[in-house]
């Protein structure tokens, strides 16, 4: 760093993070505007109804997104528009289609959110709107397929009683979202267009979906819930291996979402490994064990953050040239 009087433009700029830089903020002006959006929409929703939030979001989007092209307000307005539409659809569904079973509402909700966010993208070209529309749309398709299976088998408790069936559909959803994210990623290998931003948002949804699919497999036919006290050493080891595999995918794709999505699961599984492996006996108390887990997770995160590009250079360098030519290039 230079002196305080040195012009900012003359200072060297680190390029390590340029490979994944979603366009959120161009300045504190965006933050100030976003705060105003949140406060105004909350006030409108409290004084009027949720229906008033929808046109208010559209008016603000016309000014701030379509005309001024502000990125962070586009994110917030997309979320507000989708959430307001989701809350507004229930009374409409309840009144207009009273003859249809209310069991269908959980499947109608993501479909409505998918449609409205895709319309939002069509009008304002916000990457998060396209990603949200696709994610919600895939969710609606998978949920409808699950409902059709229930109708066909005449078993209303099919999925609660059959964890394998639930895992299969969850895996299908995860693959749909992840595959679409990869399609956007491969279409913009150098990350010069908004396709990269769409892929960023979809990877944020795909990473936990993949992890939850693995978790469902790990706790298959388990009588206790996830992260229960009965988690075995084998289950914990598989969870740790799954999180490490996601981290490896993230390094290859140059997407840090795969690193952050599994930190909580990794921390708990690592704690189980220490406990079942007898390492907890070497520690003074359970509080010490918790701090050891936090320290281990923190070291891993910092190591990945600091050595991200060197790790990519080694891992991508070991890949076949054809495959390595499809992922983002190594940053020097």
C-alpha positions as CSV (number, residue, x, y, z in Angstrom):
1,X,0.0,0.0,0.0
2,X,1.2,3.5,-0.8
3,X,0.8,6.6,1.3
4,X,-2.5,8.2,2.0
5,X,-1.8,10.8,-0.7
6,X,-1.2,8.3,-3.4
7,X,-4.0,8.2,-6.0
8,X,-6.0,5.0,-5.8
9,X,-5.8,4.3,-9.5
10,X,-2.0,4.1,-9.3
11,X,-2.1,1.3,-6.7
12,X,-1.8,-2.3,-7.9
13,X,-5.0,-4.2,-7.8
14,X,-5.1,-7.8,-6.8
15,X,-6.5,-10.0,-9.5
16,X,-7.0,-13.2,-7.4
17,X,-10.8,-12.7,-6.9
18,X,-11.5,-11.5,-10.4
19,X,-12.5,-15.0,-11.5
20,X,-15.6,-14.8,-9.3
21,X,-16.9,-11.3,-9.0
22,X,-20.7,-11.1,-9.2
23,X,-21.8,-7.6,-10.0
24,X,-23.5,-6.6,-6.7
25,X,-22.3,-3.2,-5.7
26,X,-20.8,-0.3,-7.6
27,X,-20.5,2.0,-4.6
28,X,-22.1,2.9,-1.3
29,X,-24.8,4.6,-3.4
30,X,-26.2,1.1,-4.1
31,X,-26.2,0.2,-0.4
32,X,-28.0,3.4,0.5
33,X,-30.6,2.9,-2.2
34,X,-31.1,-0.8,-1.2
35,X,-31.7,0.2,2.5
36,X,-34.3,2.7,1.3
37,X,-36.0,-0.1,-0.8
38,X,-36.2,-2.5,2.1
39,X,-37.6,0.2,4.5
40,X,-40.1,1.4,1.9
41,X,-41.4,-2.0,1.0
42,X,-41.7,-3.0,4.6
43,X,-43.7,0.1,5.3
44,X,-46.0,-0.4,2.3
45,X,-46.5,-4.0,3.3
46,X,-47.3,-3.0,6.9
47,X,-49.6,-0.1,6.1
48,X,-51.4,-1.7,3.2
49,X,-51.2,-5.4,2.1
50,X,-48.7,-7.7,0.5
51,X,-50.5,-7.0,-2.8
52,X,-49.3,-3.4,-2.6
53,X,-45.7,-4.6,-2.5
54,X,-45.9,-6.1,-5.9
55,X,-46.7,-2.9,-7.9
56,X,-44.3,-0.9,-5.6
57,X,-41.5,-3.4,-6.5
58,X,-42.3,-3.0,-10.2
59,X,-42.3,0.8,-10.0
60,X,-38.9,0.8,-8.2
61,X,-37.5,-1.7,-10.6
62,X,-38.5,0.5,-13.6
63,X,-36.5,3.3,-12.1
64,X,-33.6,1.6,-10.4
65,X,-33.1,-1.5,-12.5
66,X,-34.3,-0.8,-16.0
67,X,-33.1,2.8,-16.2
68,X,-30.2,3.1,-13.7
69,X,-29.1,-0.6,-13.9
70,X,-28.2,-0.8,-10.2
71,X,-27.2,-4.4,-9.4
72,X,-27.8,-4.7,-5.6
73,X,-31.3,-3.1,-5.8
74,X,-32.0,-5.6,-8.6
75,X,-31.2,-8.4,-6.3
76,X,-33.4,-7.1,-3.5
77,X,-36.3,-6.2,-5.7
78,X,-36.2,-9.6,-7.3
79,X,-36.4,-11.2,-3.9
80,X,-39.2,-8.8,-2.7
81,X,-41.2,-9.4,-5.9
82,X,-40.9,-13.2,-5.6
83,X,-41.7,-13.3,-1.9
84,X,-44.7,-10.9,-2.2
85,X,-46.0,-12.9,-5.1
86,X,-45.7,-16.1,-3.1
87,X,-47.6,-14.6,-0.2
88,X,-50.3,-13.2,-2.5
89,X,-51.0,-16.4,-4.4
90,X,-52.4,-18.3,-1.4
91,X,-55.7,-16.5,-1.0
92,X,-56.1,-16.4,-4.8
93,X,-55.5,-20.1,-4.9
94,X,-57.9,-20.7,-2.0
95,X,-60.8,-18.7,-3.6
96,X,-60.3,-19.5,-7.3
97,X,-59.6,-23.2,-7.2
98,X,-61.4,-24.4,-4.1
99,X,-62.3,-27.6,-5.8
100,X,-58.7,-28.6,-6.0
101,X,-57.1,-30.3,-3.0
102,X,-55.1,-28.0,-0.8
103,X,-52.4,-30.6,-1.0
104,X,-51.5,-29.1,-4.4
105,X,-50.6,-25.7,-3.0
106,X,-47.0,-26.5,-2.1
107,X,-46.5,-27.4,-5.8
108,X,-48.3,-24.4,-7.1
109,X,-46.2,-22.0,-5.0
110,X,-42.8,-22.7,-6.6
111,X,-44.4,-22.7,-10.0
112,X,-45.9,-19.2,-9.4
113,X,-42.5,-17.9,-8.1
114,X,-40.8,-19.4,-11.1
115,X,-43.1,-17.7,-13.5
116,X,-43.0,-14.3,-11.9
117,X,-39.3,-14.3,-11.5
118,X,-38.8,-15.3,-15.2
119,X,-41.1,-12.5,-16.2
120,X,-39.1,-10.2,-14.0
121,X,-36.0,-11.3,-15.8
122,X,-37.6,-10.8,-19.2
123,X,-38.4,-7.2,-18.3
124,X,-35.3,-6.2,-16.3
125,X,-32.6,-8.7,-17.3
126,X,-31.5,-9.3,-13.7
127,X,-29.3,-12.5,-13.5
128,X,-30.7,-13.5,-10.1
129,X,-34.2,-13.4,-11.5
130,X,-33.4,-15.9,-14.2
131,X,-31.6,-18.1,-11.7
132,X,-34.4,-17.9,-9.2
133,X,-37.0,-18.7,-12.0
134,X,-35.1,-21.8,-13.1
135,X,-34.5,-23.0,-9.5
136,X,-38.1,-22.5,-8.6
137,X,-39.3,-24.0,-11.9
138,X,-37.2,-27.1,-11.4
139,X,-38.6,-27.4,-7.9
140,X,-42.2,-27.1,-9.2
141,X,-41.5,-29.8,-11.8
142,X,-40.0,-32.2,-9.3
143,X,-42.7,-31.6,-6.7
144,X,-45.5,-32.1,-9.3
145,X,-43.8,-35.4,-10.3
146,X,-43.8,-36.4,-6.7
147,X,-47.4,-35.5,-6.3
148,X,-48.3,-37.5,-9.4
149,X,-46.5,-40.6,-8.0
150,X,-48.6,-40.2,-4.8
151,X,-51.8,-40.0,-6.8
152,X,-50.8,-43.0,-8.8
153,X,-49.8,-45.2,-5.8
154,X,-52.7,-43.9,-3.6
155,X,-50.2,-43.6,-0.8
156,X,-50.3,-40.2,0.9
157,X,-47.4,-41.2,3.2
158,X,-45.2,-42.6,0.4
159,X,-42.3,-40.2,0.8
160,X,-42.3,-39.8,4.6
161,X,-42.2,-43.6,4.9
162,X,-39.9,-44.2,1.9
163,X,-36.6,-42.3,2.3
164,X,-35.2,-43.8,-0.9
165,X,-38.0,-42.3,-3.0
166,X,-37.4,-38.9,-1.4
167,X,-33.7,-39.1,-2.0
168,X,-34.1,-40.0,-5.6
169,X,-36.3,-36.9,-6.3
170,X,-34.0,-34.7,-4.3
171,X,-31.1,-36.0,-6.3
172,X,-32.9,-35.3,-9.6
173,X,-33.6,-31.7,-8.4
174,X,-29.9,-31.2,-7.4
175,X,-28.7,-32.5,-10.8
176,X,-31.1,-30.3,-12.7
177,X,-29.9,-27.2,-10.9
178,X,-26.3,-28.1,-11.0
179,X,-26.4,-29.1,-14.7
180,X,-28.0,-25.8,-15.7
181,X,-25.4,-23.9,-13.6
182,X,-22.7,-25.8,-15.5
183,X,-24.3,-24.9,-18.8
184,X,-24.1,-21.2,-18.0
185,X,-20.6,-21.6,-16.6
186,X,-19.3,-23.4,-19.7
187,X,-21.0,-20.9,-22.0
188,X,-18.9,-18.1,-20.3
189,X,-15.6,-19.7,-19.5
190,X,-13.8,-16.4,-19.1
191,X,-16.7,-14.9,-17.1
192,X,-17.1,-11.8,-19.2
193,X,-21.0,-11.8,-19.4
194,X,-24.0,-12.0,-17.2
195,X,-24.2,-15.7,-17.8
196,X,-21.5,-16.0,-15.1
197,X,-23.7,-14.2,-12.6
198,X,-26.6,-16.6,-13.4
199,X,-24.3,-19.5,-12.8
200,X,-23.1,-18.0,-9.5
201,X,-26.7,-17.8,-8.2
202,X,-27.6,-21.3,-9.4
203,X,-24.4,-22.8,-7.9
204,X,-25.5,-21.2,-4.5
205,X,-28.7,-23.3,-4.8
206,X,-27.0,-26.4,-6.3
207,X,-24.3,-26.8,-3.7
208,X,-26.7,-27.3,-0.7
209,X,-29.1,-29.4,-2.8
210,X,-26.2,-31.8,-3.7
211,X,-25.1,-31.9,0.0
212,X,-28.6,-32.6,1.2
213,X,-28.9,-35.4,-1.3
214,X,-25.7,-37.0,0.1
215,X,-27.0,-36.4,3.7
216,X,-30.2,-38.2,2.8
217,X,-28.2,-41.1,1.6
218,X,-26.0,-41.1,4.7
219,X,-29.0,-41.2,7.0
220,X,-30.9,-43.6,4.8
221,X,-33.5,-45.6,6.9
222,X,-32.1,-43.9,10.1
223,X,-34.6,-43.8,12.9
224,X,-33.0,-40.5,14.1
225,X,-32.8,-37.2,12.4
226,X,-29.9,-35.6,10.7
227,X,-27.0,-34.5,12.9
228,X,-28.5,-36.5,15.8
229,X,-26.5,-37.8,18.7
230,X,-26.6,-41.2,17.2
231,X,-24.5,-40.2,14.2
232,X,-21.9,-43.0,13.7
233,X,-18.3,-42.8,12.8
234,X,-18.9,-44.1,9.3
235,X,-21.7,-41.6,8.7
236,X,-19.5,-38.7,9.8
237,X,-16.6,-39.9,7.6
238,X,-18.9,-40.0,4.6
239,X,-20.2,-36.5,5.3
240,X,-16.6,-35.2,5.6
241,X,-15.7,-36.9,2.4
242,X,-18.8,-35.4,0.6
243,X,-17.9,-31.9,1.8
244,X,-14.3,-32.3,0.7
245,X,-15.6,-33.6,-2.7
246,X,-17.8,-30.4,-3.0
247,X,-14.8,-28.3,-2.2
248,X,-12.8,-30.1,-4.9
249,X,-15.6,-29.4,-7.4
250,X,-15.6,-25.8,-6.3
251,X,-11.9,-25.5,-6.8
252,X,-12.2,-27.0,-10.3
253,X,-15.1,-24.8,-11.3
254,X,-13.6,-21.8,-9.5
255,X,-16.8,-21.5,-7.5
256,X,-16.5,-20.8,-3.8
257,X,-20.2,-21.6,-3.1
258,X,-19.3,-25.2,-2.9
259,X,-16.9,-24.4,-0.1
260,X,-19.2,-22.4,2.0
261,X,-22.3,-24.6,1.6
262,X,-20.9,-27.5,3.6
263,X,-19.1,-25.8,6.4
264,X,-21.8,-26.5,9.1
265,X,-22.1,-30.1,8.1
266,X,-18.3,-30.5,8.0
267,X,-17.9,-29.0,11.4
268,X,-20.4,-31.3,13.0
269,X,-19.1,-34.4,11.2
270,X,-15.5,-33.5,12.2
271,X,-16.7,-33.2,15.8
272,X,-18.2,-36.7,15.6
273,X,-14.9,-38.0,14.1
274,X,-13.0,-36.5,17.0
275,X,-15.4,-37.9,19.6
276,X,-15.8,-41.4,18.1
277,X,-12.0,-41.6,17.4
278,X,-11.2,-41.0,21.1
279,X,-9.6,-37.6,20.6
280,X,-12.1,-35.9,22.8
281,X,-10.6,-37.7,25.8
282,X,-7.4,-35.7,25.3
283,X,-9.3,-32.5,25.7
284,X,-10.3,-30.8,28.9
285,X,-14.0,-30.3,28.2
286,X,-16.7,-30.2,25.6
287,X,-16.1,-26.5,25.2
288,X,-12.5,-27.2,24.3
289,X,-13.7,-29.7,21.7
290,X,-16.0,-27.0,20.2
291,X,-13.1,-24.6,19.9
292,X,-10.9,-27.3,18.3
293,X,-13.6,-27.8,15.7
294,X,-14.0,-24.1,15.0
295,X,-10.2,-23.8,14.7
296,X,-10.0,-26.7,12.2
297,X,-12.9,-25.3,10.1
298,X,-11.3,-21.8,10.2
299,X,-7.9,-23.1,9.1
300,X,-9.4,-25.0,6.2
301,X,-11.4,-22.0,5.1
302,X,-8.3,-19.7,5.3
303,X,-6.1,-22.2,3.6
304,X,-8.5,-22.5,0.7
305,X,-9.0,-18.8,0.5
306,X,-5.3,-18.0,0.6
307,X,-4.2,-20.9,-1.6
308,X,-7.1,-21.0,-3.9
309,X,-5.3,-20.3,-7.2
310,X,-2.2,-22.5,-6.4
311,X,-4.6,-25.3,-5.6
312,X,-6.5,-24.7,-8.8
313,X,-3.2,-24.7,-10.7
314,X,-2.3,-28.1,-9.3
315,X,-5.7,-29.8,-9.6
316,X,-6.7,-28.4,-13.0
317,X,-3.1,-29.1,-14.3
318,X,-3.8,-32.8,-13.5
319,X,-7.0,-32.9,-15.6
320,X,-7.2,-33.9,-19.2
321,X,-6.6,-31.0,-21.6
322,X,-10.1,-31.3,-23.1
323,X,-11.8,-31.0,-19.7
324,X,-9.4,-28.4,-18.4
325,X,-10.1,-26.3,-21.4
326,X,-13.8,-26.0,-20.4
327,X,-13.3,-24.7,-16.9
328,X,-12.2,-21.2,-16.1
329,X,-8.5,-20.6,-16.8
330,X,-5.9,-20.5,-14.1
331,X,-5.2,-17.0,-12.8
332,X,-1.6,-16.1,-12.4
